[in-house]
Amino acid sequence: RRIINDFFINNIQYIIRKDYIIKIVVGKKYYNLNKDKINIINEEYKGKIIIYEFINDLVEELAKASVVISRSGASTISEIQALSVPTIFIPSPYVAKNHQYLNALYLKEKNCCFMIEEKDLDITKINEYINDLTSSYYKRKEITNNFKKLNTNDPKLDFIQIIKELI
């Protein structure tokens, strides 16, 4: 998490726009380390950057977001997919069997998101993706529709099917 925190906090001046509010969830371990940095940066940006240790109602925040930049763990992906939020995934390379990469790659192949590997983090590429997601109604609609195609199953029926297969 620290690599992503540092990348975005150190490059915030290249991401921020006059109509953006940026919310950064840094985690409990990194909150105090980054809070002062954000407060200094915020003097210039008039409080448009909000830092959180943790967000209790992440689903509500995700639903309000125009663009999400996130890791690609299973629970996060399921929330983003259910809400059909345009997302840039940065999979963690430090997880078992590289599952975050595989999660994000699956959605990328279905044209539901953008993905950039942590080793390839680049402010130009991030800005390109952000601009694509914020300036193109058609790109946002395409992503939303592609997510909806994936969301056609009834979770109760899926659960019942899994149980039947296990029995």
CYANA upper distance limits for C-alpha pairs under 8 A (distance plus 0.5 A):
  1 ARG  CA      5 ASN  CA      6.69
  1 ARG  CA     26 VAL  CA      7.81
  1 ARG  CA     27 GLY  CA      8.47
  2 ARG  CA      6 ASP  CA      6.46
  2 ARG  CA     26 VAL  CA      8.36
  2 ARG  CA     30 TYR  CA      7.76
  3 ILE  CA      7 PHE  CA      6.54
  4 ILE  CA      8 PHE  CA      6.65
  4 ILE  CA    118 GLU  CA      8.30
  5 ASN  CA      9 ILE  CA      6.50
  5 ASN  CA     26 VAL  CA      6.75
  6 ASP  CA     10 ASN  CA      6.26
  7 PHE  CA     11 ASN  CA      6.61
  8 PHE  CA     12 ILE  CA      6.05
  9 ILE  CA     37 LYS  CA      8.29
  9 ILE  CA     38 ILE  CA      7.83
 11 ASN  CA     15 ILE  CA      7.32
 11 ASN  CA    123 ILE  CA      7.66
 12 ILE  CA     16 ILE  CA      6.42
 14 TYR  CA    123 ILE  CA      7.90
 14 TYR  CA    127 ASN  CA      8.42
 15 ILE  CA    127 ASN  CA      7.05
 16 ILE  CA     20 TYR  CA      6.73
 16 ILE  CA     21 ILE  CA      8.33
 16 ILE  CA     22 ILE  CA      7.96
 20 TYR  CA     48 LYS  CA      7.45
 21 ILE  CA     48 LYS  CA      5.22
 21 ILE  CA     49 ILE  CA      6.38
 21 ILE  CA     50 ILE  CA      8.14
 22 ILE  CA     48 LYS  CA      6.70
 22 ILE  CA     49 ILE  CA      5.24
 22 ILE  CA     50 ILE  CA      6.68
 23 LYS  CA     49 ILE  CA      6.36
 23 LYS  CA     50 ILE  CA      5.23
 23 LYS  CA     51 ILE  CA      6.38
 23 LYS  CA     52 TYR  CA      7.88
 24 ILE  CA     49 ILE  CA      8.03
 24 ILE  CA     50 ILE  CA      6.70
 24 ILE  CA     51 ILE  CA      5.36
 24 ILE  CA     52 TYR  CA      6.54
 25 VAL  CA     51 ILE  CA      6.50
 25 VAL  CA     52 TYR  CA      5.18
 25 VAL  CA     53 GLU  CA      6.22
 25 VAL  CA     54 PHE  CA      6.45
 25 VAL  CA     55 ILE  CA      7.77
 26 VAL  CA     30 TYR  CA      6.28
 26 VAL  CA     31 TYR  CA      6.30
 26 VAL  CA     34 ASN  CA      8.27
 26 VAL  CA     51 ILE  CA      7.62
 26 VAL  CA     52 TYR  CA      6.76
 26 VAL  CA     53 GLU  CA      6.04
 26 VAL  CA     54 PHE  CA      7.82
 27 GLY  CA     31 TYR  CA      6.43
 27 GLY  CA     52 TYR  CA      7.82
 27 GLY  CA     53 GLU  CA      5.10
 27 GLY  CA     54 PHE  CA      6.29
 28 LYS  CA     32 ASN  CA      8.44
 28 LYS  CA     53 GLU  CA      5.41
 28 LYS  CA     54 PHE  CA      7.33
 30 TYR  CA     34 ASN  CA      6.70
 30 TYR  CA     53 GLU  CA      8.12
 31 TYR  CA     35 LYS  CA      6.29
 31 TYR  CA     51 ILE  CA      8.29
 31 TYR  CA     52 TYR  CA      7.58
 31 TYR  CA     53 GLU  CA      5.74
 32 ASN  CA     36 ASP  CA      7.68
 33 LEU  CA     37 LYS  CA      8.17
 34 ASN  CA     38 ILE  CA      6.72
 35 LYS  CA     39 ASN  CA      6.69
 35 LYS  CA     51 ILE  CA      7.20
 36 ASP  CA     40 ILE  CA      6.78
 37 LYS  CA     41 ILE  CA      6.80
 38 ILE  CA     42 ASN  CA      6.35
 38 ILE  CA     49 ILE  CA      7.58
 38 ILE  CA     50 ILE  CA      8.22
 38 ILE  CA     51 ILE  CA      7.57
 39 ASN  CA     43 GLU  CA      7.05
 40 ILE  CA     44 GLU  CA      8.15
 41 ILE  CA     45 TYR  CA      7.17
 42 ASN  CA     46 LYS  CA      5.98
 42 ASN  CA     47 GLY  CA      5.47
 42 ASN  CA     48 LYS  CA      7.20
 42 ASN  CA     49 ILE  CA      6.72
 43 GLU  CA     47 GLY  CA      7.43
 45 TYR  CA     49 ILE  CA      7.88
 57 ASP  CA     61 GLU  CA      7.22
 58 LEU  CA     62 LEU  CA      6.52
 59 VAL  CA     63 ALA  CA      6.58
 59 VAL  CA     79 GLU  CA      7.15
 60 GLU  CA     64 LYS  CA      7.04
 61 GLU  CA     65 ALA  CA      6.87
 62 LEU  CA     68 VAL  CA      7.72
 62 LEU  CA     80 ILE  CA      7.58
 62 LEU  CA     83 LEU  CA      8.14
 62 LEU  CA     85 VAL  CA      7.66
 63 ALA  CA     83 LEU  CA      6.81
 63 ALA  CA     85 VAL  CA      7.60
 65 ALA  CA     85 VAL  CA      7.85
 66 SER  CA     85 VAL  CA      7.75
 66 SER  CA     86 PRO  CA      7.45
 66 SER  CA    133 LEU  CA      8.48
 66 SER  CA    134 THR  CA      7.52
 67 VAL  CA     85 VAL  CA      7.26
 67 VAL  CA     86 PRO  CA      5.77
 67 VAL  CA     87 THR  CA      6.09
 67 VAL  CA     88 ILE  CA      8.13
 67 VAL  CA    130 ILE  CA      7.67
 67 VAL  CA    133 LEU  CA      7.34
 67 VAL  CA    134 THR  CA      7.82
 68 VAL  CA     85 VAL  CA      7.57
 68 VAL  CA     86 PRO  CA      6.92
 68 VAL  CA     87 THR  CA      5.12
 68 VAL  CA     88 ILE  CA      6.74
 69 ILE  CA     87 THR  CA      6.18
 69 ILE  CA     88 ILE  CA      5.22
 69 ILE  CA     89 PHE  CA      6.32
 69 ILE  CA     90 ILE  CA      7.79
 70 SER  CA     87 THR  CA      7.82
 70 SER  CA     88 ILE  CA      6.97
 70 SER  CA     89 PHE  CA      5.58
 70 SER  CA     90 ILE  CA      6.44
 70 SER  CA     91 PRO  CA      8.35
 71 ARG  CA     76 THR  CA      8.16
 71 ARG  CA     89 PHE  CA      6.05
 71 ARG  CA     90 ILE  CA      5.47
 71 ARG  CA     91 PRO  CA      5.45
 71 ARG  CA     92 SER  CA      6.80
 71 ARG  CA    100 GLN  CA      7.84
 72 SER  CA     76 THR  CA      6.82
 72 SER  CA     77 ILE  CA      6.31
 72 SER  CA     89 PHE  CA      6.39
 72 SER  CA     90 ILE  CA      7.14
 72 SER  CA     91 PRO  CA      5.67
 72 SER  CA     92 SER  CA      7.86
 72 SER  CA    100 GLN  CA      5.43
 72 SER  CA    101 TYR  CA      7.69
 72 SER  CA    103 ASN  CA      6.91
 72 SER  CA    104 ALA  CA      6.42
 73 GLY  CA     77 ILE  CA      6.57
 73 GLY  CA     91 PRO  CA      8.22
 73 GLY  CA     99 HIS  CA      8.18
 73 GLY  CA    100 GLN  CA      5.86
 73 GLY  CA    103 ASN  CA      7.80
 74 ALA  CA     78 SER  CA      6.59
 74 ALA  CA    100 GLN  CA      8.00
 74 ALA  CA    103 ASN  CA      7.66
 75 SER  CA     79 GLU  CA      6.87
 76 THR  CA     80 ILE  CA      6.71
 77 ILE  CA     81 GLN  CA      6.31
 77 ILE  CA    103 ASN  CA      8.25
 78 SER  CA     82 ALA  CA      6.50
 79 GLU  CA     83 LEU  CA      6.79
 80 ILE  CA     84 SER  CA      6.29
 80 ILE  CA     85 VAL  CA      6.04
 80 ILE  CA     87 THR  CA      8.29
 81 GLN  CA     85 VAL  CA      7.32
 81 GLN  CA    147 PHE  CA      6.47
 81 GLN  CA    151 ASN  CA      8.01
 82 ALA  CA    147 PHE  CA      8.19
 82 ALA  CA    151 ASN  CA      7.31
 84 SER  CA    143 ILE  CA      7.76
 84 SER  CA    144 THR  CA      5.56
 84 SER  CA    145 ASN  CA      8.49
 84 SER  CA    147 PHE  CA      5.93
 84 SER  CA    148 LYS  CA      7.45
 85 VAL  CA    143 ILE  CA      8.42
 85 VAL  CA    144 THR  CA      7.39
 86 PRO  CA    112 CYS  CA      7.89
 86 PRO  CA    113 CYS  CA      6.72
 86 PRO  CA    133 LEU  CA      7.17
 86 PRO  CA    140 ARG  CA      6.90
 86 PRO  CA    143 ILE  CA      6.87
 86 PRO  CA    144 THR  CA      7.71
 87 THR  CA    112 CYS  CA      8.43
 87 THR  CA    113 CYS  CA      5.76
 87 THR  CA    114 PHE  CA      6.87
 88 ILE  CA    113 CYS  CA      6.42
 88 ILE  CA    114 PHE  CA      5.15
 88 ILE  CA    115 MET  CA      5.85
 88 ILE  CA    116 ILE  CA      7.80
 88 ILE  CA    129 TYR  CA      7.80
 89 PHE  CA    104 ALA  CA      6.82
 89 PHE  CA    113 CYS  CA      7.71
 89 PHE  CA    114 PHE  CA      6.74
 89 PHE  CA    115 MET  CA      5.15
 89 PHE  CA    116 ILE  CA      6.88
 90 ILE  CA    115 MET  CA      6.46
 90 ILE  CA    116 ILE  CA      5.80
 90 ILE  CA    117 GLU  CA      5.92
 90 ILE  CA    118 GLU  CA      6.38
 91 PRO  CA    100 GLN  CA      5.45
 91 PRO  CA    101 TYR  CA      5.53
 91 PRO  CA    104 ALA  CA      7.37
 91 PRO  CA    115 MET  CA      8.33
 91 PRO  CA    116 ILE  CA      8.06
 91 PRO  CA    117 GLU  CA      6.58
 91 PRO  CA    118 GLU  CA      7.24
 92 SER  CA     98 ASN  CA      8.24
 92 SER  CA    100 GLN  CA      6.61
 92 SER  CA    101 TYR  CA      7.62
 92 SER  CA    117 GLU  CA      8.37
 92 SER  CA    118 GLU  CA      7.38
 93 PRO  CA     98 ASN  CA      6.62
 93 PRO  CA    100 GLN  CA      8.00
 93 PRO  CA    101 TYR  CA      7.80
 93 PRO  CA    118 GLU  CA      7.78
 94 TYR  CA     98 ASN  CA      7.72
 95 VAL  CA     99 HIS  CA      7.22
 95 VAL  CA    100 GLN  CA      7.65
 98 ASN  CA    102 LEU  CA      7.07
 99 HIS  CA    103 ASN  CA      6.51
100 GLN  CA    104 ALA  CA      6.70
101 TYR  CA    105 LEU  CA      6.40
101 TYR  CA    117 GLU  CA      8.32
102 LEU  CA    106 TYR  CA      6.60
103 ASN  CA    107 LEU  CA      7.22
104 ALA  CA    108 LYS  CA      6.53
104 ALA  CA    113 CYS  CA      8.33
104 ALA  CA    115 MET  CA      7.06
105 LEU  CA    109 GLU  CA      6.52
105 LEU  CA    115 MET  CA      7.77
106 TYR  CA    110 LYS  CA      6.96
107 LEU  CA    111 ASN  CA      6.81
107 LEU  CA    112 CYS  CA      5.69
107 LEU  CA    113 CYS  CA      6.63
108 LYS  CA    112 CYS  CA      6.08
108 LYS  CA    113 CYS  CA      5.62
108 LYS  CA    114 PHE  CA      6.43
108 LYS  CA    115 MET  CA      7.10
110 LYS  CA    146 ASN  CA      7.33
111 ASN  CA    142 GLU  CA      8.33
111 ASN  CA    143 ILE  CA      6.85
111 ASN  CA    146 ASN  CA      7.06
112 CYS  CA    142 GLU  CA      8.31
112 CYS  CA    143 ILE  CA      5.20
112 CYS  CA    144 THR  CA      7.78
112 CYS  CA    146 ASN  CA      6.16
112 CYS  CA    147 PHE  CA      6.30
113 CYS  CA    143 ILE  CA      7.19
114 PHE  CA    129 TYR  CA      7.47
116 ILE  CA    120 ASP  CA      6.89
116 ILE  CA    121 LEU  CA      7.03
117 GLU  CA    121 LEU  CA      6.98
121 LEU  CA    125 LYS  CA      8.12
121 LEU  CA    126 ILE  CA      8.06
122 ASP  CA    126 ILE  CA      6.72
123 ILE  CA    127 ASN  CA      6.50
124 THR  CA    128 GLU  CA      6.65
125 LYS  CA    129 TYR  CA      6.76
126 ILE  CA    130 ILE  CA      6.62
127 ASN  CA    131 ASN  CA      6.42
128 GLU  CA    132 ASP  CA      6.64
129 TYR  CA    133 LEU  CA      6.69
130 ILE  CA    134 THR  CA      6.53
131 ASN  CA    135 SER  CA      6.07
131 ASN  CA    136 SER  CA      8.30
132 ASP  CA    136 SER  CA      6.24
132 ASP  CA    139 LYS  CA      7.40
133 LEU  CA    137 TYR  CA      8.33
133 LEU  CA    139 LYS  CA      6.82
133 LEU  CA    140 ARG  CA      6.34
134 THR  CA    140 ARG  CA      8.13
136 SER  CA    140 ARG  CA      6.92
137 TYR  CA    141 LYS  CA      6.57
138 TYR  CA    142 GLU  CA      6.43
139 LYS  CA    143 ILE  CA      6.74
140 ARG  CA    144 THR  CA      6.66
141 LYS  CA    145 ASN  CA      6.50
142 GLU  CA    146 ASN  CA      6.56
143 ILE  CA    147 PHE  CA      6.63
144 THR  CA    148 LYS  CA      6.71
145 ASN  CA    149 LYS  CA      6.81
146 ASN  CA    150 LEU  CA      7.16
147 PHE  CA    151 ASN  CA      6.76
148 LYS  CA    152 THR  CA      6.96
153 ASN  CA    157 LEU  CA      8.03
153 ASN  CA    158 ASP  CA      7.47
154 ASP  CA    158 ASP  CA      6.76
155 PRO  CA    159 PHE  CA      6.56
156 LYS  CA    160 ILE  CA      6.72
157 LEU  CA    161 GLN  CA      6.59
158 ASP  CA    162 ILE  CA      6.76
159 PHE  CA    163 ILE  CA      6.80
160 ILE  CA    164 LYS  CA      6.69
161 GLN  CA    165 GLU  CA      6.73
162 ILE  CA    166 LEU  CA      6.84
163 ILE  CA    167 ILE  CA      6.80
